[in-house]
Amino acid sequence: MNMKTTVKQVISTLMAIAITVLSSCNASGQKMETGLEVLIKNNFDILQGKRVGLVTNPTGVDNQLVSTVDILHHAPGVKLAALYGPEHGVRGEFTAGEYVDSETDPTTGLPVYSLYGKTRKPSPEMLNDIDILVYDIQDIGSRSYTFISTLGLLMEAASEKGIPVVVLDRPNPLGGVRMEGAVTRPGFFSFVSQFAIPYIHGMTVGELAKFLNGEGLLTNGIKCDLRVVKMNGWSRKMLFGDTGLPWVPSSPHVPHGDTPLYYPATGIAGELYAVSIGVGYTIPFQTFAAEWINADSLASALGALKLPGVIFRPVHYKPYYSTLQGKMVHGVQIHLTDPSKAPLSLIQFYIMQEAHRLWPDKNLFEMCDQSRLSMFDKVCGTDEVRLAFTKSFRVDDILGLWNNDIPAFRARASKYFLYN
């Protein structure tokens, strides 16, 4: 056998192995399966013969981007009876904070009950003629994102009505290791901080649902009949980019699979509406900019901190809408080089620290509409962070507040982990 023949045989063998590996993956080339895909594979067993209410939005899709609405509507033995829409609506046609009305779904003809309008908790009437509720929404891993608040209220309503809840689990885009921020304090619970959990909670929605149920964190310690359809192939170290799953924008300003990494990096500071964080421009949550900032000076000062896993680049742009619309702003764009090492939720505080050191007459907390301070505190889960930070604008002054709750919380949460 000559050398050419041997090489051809080796290549042929390698090609055969590659084809075998690829064929073992699903059609999108990814190996992991969401709770929805596991449900489909199990022939919708837990929904058979049931009248189903579905809480979902555009992120509820299979790996071929077919909507959970359409899948359950056509599932044999399953009667999809009603839809429930969180912030942005079932089909995603509403912007952030926009009032959502109940309506009829044009595709299925089913009633769509709004959970972000007159009520945020399903009323008993909304659950009439429903045997089981299914929740299938992609979360982004930060407490202030309202979909998990909807989940908790749904669980309460279902318990009061005696209806089981099924959570079709999906990945936490930030992974299941990272936890950051103060646990929400009494007096600061709201729809953007509904539960006593850290700002970055480190759980999938299925794990979070089990945690809320098991720890008695729903109103009056109420518990629901909860079932979680686990994913196959997800591990705690996986960011969304590691899953091979397609990303569907979870809301208008979370357009890409890596946007959830930037959301906690600037979203808290963004609540002041004193600087642009890229919302209203092409890179939401990736910037910190204002008319009065010298971009090169701020980028240089932040670079000197040598924060792990992040680089700051000078940037100049005009927001198309939202904060500082149409004004030329200057600042930094955040580039995450190693998200596992970057102090995600503290990045904005480091930026505010350096900006105040460079321009001490520009106090963001005084420049903003003072009504925004309350929202800043709600998103932080306490006013302690703002009060401590604004004494001297030093991150060191809030590190204890930001980190000290995590060990005890991790110990409690780990009892409900479904994945390694």
Secondary structure as GFF3:
##gff-version 3
##sequence-region A 1 420
A	DSSP	alpha_helix	3	24	.	.	.	ID=ss1
A	DSSP	alpha_helix	35	41	.	.	.	ID=ss2
A	DSSP	three_ten_helix	45	47	.	.	.	ID=ss3
A	DSSP	beta_strand	51	56	.	.	.	ID=ss4
A	DSSP	alpha_helix	68	73	.	.	.	ID=ss5
A	DSSP	beta_strand	79	85	.	.	.	ID=ss6
A	DSSP	beta_strand	103	104	.	.	.	ID=ss7
A	DSSP	beta_strand	111	114	.	.	.	ID=ss8
A	DSSP	three_ten_helix	124	127	.	.	.	ID=ss9
A	DSSP	beta_strand	132	136	.	.	.	ID=ss10
A	DSSP	alpha_helix	147	161	.	.	.	ID=ss11
A	DSSP	beta_strand	165	168	.	.	.	ID=ss12
A	DSSP	alpha_helix	205	214	.	.	.	ID=ss13
A	DSSP	three_ten_helix	219	221	.	.	.	ID=ss14
A	DSSP	beta_strand	226	229	.	.	.	ID=ss15
A	DSSP	three_ten_helix	240	242	.	.	.	ID=ss16
A	DSSP	alpha_helix	259	270	.	.	.	ID=ss17
A	DSSP	beta_strand	287	290	.	.	.	ID=ss18
A	DSSP	alpha_helix	295	305	.	.	.	ID=ss19
A	DSSP	beta_strand	310	317	.	.	.	ID=ss20
A	DSSP	beta_strand	329	336	.	.	.	ID=ss21
A	DSSP	three_ten_helix	344	346	.	.	.	ID=ss22
A	DSSP	alpha_helix	347	358	.	.	.	ID=ss23
A	DSSP	alpha_helix	364	367	.	.	.	ID=ss24
A	DSSP	alpha_helix	372	380	.	.	.	ID=ss25
A	DSSP	alpha_helix	384	392	.	.	.	ID=ss26
A	DSSP	three_ten_helix	395	397	.	.	.	ID=ss27
A	DSSP	alpha_helix	399	403	.	.	.	ID=ss28
A	DSSP	alpha_helix	406	413	.	.	.	ID=ss29
A	DSSP	three_ten_helix	414	416	.	.	.	ID=ss30
###
